[in-house]
Amino acid sequence: MARYTPAAAKRRKPNPVERRRDLCDVAIQLLADDGAKGLSHLKVDRKAGVPEGTTSFYFRTRAALLRAVAERLAELDLASLRSVADTADGRGDNPSPSRLSQVVIQAGAEPQLSRTKARYELTMQAVRDPAMAAILQQATDGFTKLHREILVQLMPHGAELESGVIDDLSNITLTFINGLLLRFAHGDRIIDSPERLDRILAAIATGVLKSPDKGRLTGAGGPRRRKR
């Protein structure tokens, strides 16, 4: 029987799932550093330190590579938010920074910042790629659902709020967070701590809950017109 040696281990075929994941992670970094135009199979090969042709073997076309990267980003983002959903609880009288705010602020610093930049690069590519747009939309839907669940857990008496009010809170805070992440991607850390972000999100929520149109602010019908 052949004896196991480190050299023999190196000659073993790589796990295809792990290799695809690793190549996507390298592609994410390239997207962040050089933008979509700077991404190619050969550049991924060289940065990953694998033989030339490896990336094209796993992803036959550039479009296939970009779509796989979109799926990998969705997987990573949902995993981060799921960790919040699994651990979030009531805030109490003296709340510490919420895990939601911690995750958002972390997205503005490496290594998560590269994912933030890559995500916006792919968002622009998706305008011309329906398949990628579908991948990103599925990720957005999952992210929105989890975000909504977290808000219910973090808000005082969140479980007692009407569905439409929770929708408004979720849509409005997500819109703010997306704008904040875009500024992070441009290097503008306008908010630099989860404590500050908590205060801002709390102020937004307070404004929504005080609005006479709460529950109808972001729905299909929009806010009701008041009678004069």
C-alpha positions as CSV (number, residue, x, y, z in Angstrom):
1,M,0.0,0.0,0.0
2,A,1.4,3.4,-0.9
3,R,2.4,5.5,2.1
4,Y,0.7,8.9,2.6
5,T,3.1,11.8,2.1
6,P,2.6,15.6,2.0
7,A,3.7,15.6,-1.6
8,A,1.0,13.0,-2.4
9,A,-1.5,15.2,-0.7
10,K,-0.6,18.2,-2.9
11,R,-1.2,16.0,-6.0
12,R,-4.7,15.1,-4.9
13,K,-7.4,16.7,-7.0
14,P,-8.9,19.8,-5.3
15,N,-12.5,19.6,-4.0
16,P,-14.5,21.2,-6.9
17,V,-16.9,23.0,-4.5
18,E,-14.0,24.5,-2.5
19,R,-12.1,25.4,-5.6
20,R,-15.1,27.3,-7.1
21,R,-15.6,29.1,-3.8
22,D,-11.9,30.1,-3.5
23,L,-11.9,31.3,-7.1
24,C,-15.0,33.4,-6.5
25,D,-13.4,34.9,-3.4
26,V,-10.4,36.0,-5.4
27,A,-12.7,37.4,-8.1
28,I,-14.5,39.4,-5.4
29,Q,-11.2,41.0,-4.5
30,L,-10.3,41.8,-8.1
31,L,-13.7,43.4,-8.6
32,A,-13.1,45.5,-5.5
33,D,-9.6,46.5,-6.6
34,D,-10.0,47.0,-10.4
35,G,-13.7,47.1,-11.1
36,A,-15.6,44.9,-13.5
37,K,-13.4,45.8,-16.5
38,G,-10.4,44.5,-14.6
39,L,-11.8,41.0,-14.0
40,S,-10.7,38.2,-16.3
41,H,-10.1,34.4,-16.0
42,L,-6.4,34.9,-16.4
43,K,-6.2,37.5,-13.6
44,V,-8.1,35.2,-11.2
45,D,-5.7,32.4,-12.0
46,R,-2.7,34.5,-11.3
47,K,-4.0,36.1,-8.1
48,A,-5.2,32.7,-6.9
49,G,-1.8,31.1,-7.7
50,V,-3.4,28.3,-9.8
51,P,-2.4,27.1,-13.2
52,E,-3.6,29.2,-16.1
53,G,-6.9,27.9,-17.4
54,T,-8.2,26.8,-14.0
55,T,-10.8,29.5,-13.7
56,S,-12.0,29.0,-17.3
57,F,-12.3,25.3,-16.5
58,Y,-14.8,26.0,-13.7
59,F,-16.4,29.0,-15.3
60,R,-16.5,28.7,-19.1
61,T,-17.4,32.3,-19.8
62,R,-16.9,35.6,-18.1
63,A,-20.6,35.9,-17.6
64,A,-20.6,32.6,-15.8
65,L,-17.8,33.8,-13.6
66,L,-19.7,37.0,-12.7
67,R,-22.9,35.1,-11.9
68,A,-21.0,32.7,-9.7
69,V,-19.4,35.7,-7.9
70,A,-22.9,37.2,-7.4
71,E,-24.1,33.9,-5.9
72,R,-21.0,33.8,-3.6
73,L,-21.6,37.4,-2.4
74,A,-25.2,36.5,-1.7
75,E,-24.1,33.5,0.3
76,L,-21.7,35.6,2.4
77,D,-24.1,38.5,3.0
78,L,-26.9,36.3,4.0
79,A,-24.6,34.3,6.4
80,S,-23.6,37.6,8.1
81,L,-27.2,38.8,8.5
82,R,-28.4,35.3,9.6
83,S,-25.9,35.5,12.5
84,V,-27.6,38.7,13.5
85,A,-31.1,37.2,13.2
86,D,-30.1,34.2,15.3
87,T,-28.7,36.3,18.2
88,A,-30.7,39.5,18.2
89,D,-32.9,40.1,21.2
90,G,-34.7,42.9,23.0
91,R,-32.6,46.1,23.5
92,G,-33.5,46.8,27.2
93,D,-33.2,50.1,29.0
94,N,-29.5,50.5,28.3
95,P,-28.9,48.9,24.9
96,S,-25.5,48.2,23.5
97,P,-24.9,48.6,19.8
98,S,-27.2,46.3,17.9
99,R,-25.6,43.4,16.0
100,L,-27.3,44.8,12.9
101,S,-25.4,48.1,13.2
102,Q,-22.2,46.2,13.9
103,V,-22.6,44.2,10.7
104,V,-23.3,47.4,8.6
105,I,-20.3,49.3,10.1
106,Q,-18.1,46.3,9.5
107,A,-19.1,46.4,5.8
108,G,-17.2,49.7,5.6
109,A,-13.9,48.2,6.6
110,E,-11.8,45.4,5.2
111,P,-12.2,42.6,4.6
112,Q,-15.9,43.2,4.2
113,L,-15.4,46.5,2.3
114,S,-14.1,44.5,-0.7
115,R,-17.5,42.7,-0.7
116,T,-19.3,46.0,-0.6
117,K,-17.4,47.4,-3.5
118,A,-17.8,44.2,-5.5
119,R,-21.5,44.1,-4.9
120,Y,-22.0,47.5,-6.4
121,E,-19.8,46.6,-9.4
122,L,-22.1,43.6,-10.0
123,T,-25.2,45.7,-9.5
124,M,-24.3,47.8,-12.6
125,Q,-23.4,44.7,-14.6
126,A,-26.9,43.2,-13.7
127,V,-28.6,46.1,-15.6
128,R,-27.5,44.3,-18.8
129,D,-27.6,40.7,-17.6
130,P,-31.1,39.4,-16.6
131,A,-29.7,36.2,-15.2
132,M,-27.4,38.1,-12.8
133,A,-30.2,40.5,-12.0
134,A,-32.3,37.5,-10.9
135,I,-29.5,36.2,-8.7
136,L,-29.1,39.6,-7.0
137,Q,-32.9,40.0,-6.7
138,Q,-33.1,36.7,-4.9
139,A,-30.4,37.7,-2.6
140,T,-32.1,41.1,-2.0
141,D,-35.4,39.3,-1.2
142,G,-33.7,37.1,1.3
143,F,-31.8,40.0,2.9
144,T,-35.0,42.0,3.1
145,K,-36.9,39.2,4.8
146,L,-34.1,38.7,7.4
147,H,-33.8,42.5,8.0
148,R,-37.6,42.6,8.7
149,E,-37.3,39.8,11.2
150,I,-34.4,41.6,13.0
151,L,-36.3,44.9,13.2
152,V,-39.2,43.0,14.9
153,Q,-36.7,41.6,17.5
154,L,-34.9,44.9,18.0
155,M,-37.9,47.3,18.2
156,P,-39.7,47.7,21.5
157,H,-43.0,45.8,21.2
158,G,-42.0,45.0,17.6
159,A,-44.1,41.9,17.5
160,E,-47.2,44.0,18.2
161,L,-46.6,46.4,15.2
162,E,-48.9,46.1,12.2
163,S,-47.4,44.4,9.2
164,G,-47.6,47.5,7.1
165,V,-45.7,49.5,9.7
166,I,-43.0,46.9,9.8
167,D,-42.8,47.0,6.0
168,D,-42.3,50.8,6.2
169,L,-39.6,50.5,8.9
170,S,-37.8,47.8,6.9
171,N,-38.0,49.6,3.5
172,I,-37.0,53.0,4.9
173,T,-34.1,51.7,7.0
174,L,-32.8,49.4,4.3
175,T,-32.9,52.3,1.8
176,F,-30.8,54.3,4.3
177,I,-28.4,51.4,4.9
178,N,-27.9,50.9,1.2
179,G,-27.1,54.5,0.7
180,L,-24.6,54.3,3.6
181,L,-22.9,51.3,2.1
182,L,-22.5,53.1,-1.2
183,R,-20.8,55.9,0.6
184,F,-18.5,53.4,2.3
185,A,-17.7,52.0,-1.1
186,H,-16.6,55.4,-2.2
187,G,-14.4,55.8,0.9
188,D,-16.7,58.1,2.8
189,R,-17.2,56.8,6.3
190,I,-19.8,59.3,7.3
191,I,-20.8,57.1,10.2
192,D,-17.9,55.3,11.9
193,S,-19.4,53.4,14.8
194,P,-22.4,51.1,15.4
195,E,-23.4,53.3,18.3
196,R,-24.0,56.3,16.0
197,L,-25.8,54.1,13.5
198,D,-28.1,52.8,16.2
199,R,-29.0,56.3,17.1
200,I,-29.7,57.3,13.5
201,L,-31.8,54.2,12.9
202,A,-33.7,54.8,16.1
203,A,-34.4,58.4,15.0
204,I,-35.6,57.1,11.6
205,A,-37.9,54.6,13.3
206,T,-39.3,57.2,15.7
207,G,-40.2,59.4,12.7
208,V,-41.9,56.6,10.9
209,L,-43.9,55.6,14.0
210,K,-45.0,59.2,14.6
211,S,-46.2,59.7,11.0
212,P,-50.0,59.6,10.5
213,D,-49.3,57.6,7.3
214,K,-47.3,54.9,9.0
215,G,-48.1,51.6,7.4
216,R,-48.7,53.2,4.0
217,L,-45.5,55.2,3.4
218,T,-43.7,52.7,1.2
219,G,-46.6,50.5,0.0
220,A,-47.8,50.2,-3.6
221,G,-50.5,52.8,-2.9
222,G,-48.3,55.3,-1.1
223,P,-49.4,57.6,1.6
224,R,-53.0,58.7,1.8
225,R,-53.8,62.2,0.6
226,R,-55.2,64.3,3.4
227,K,-58.5,66.1,2.9
228,R,-58.2,69.8,2.8
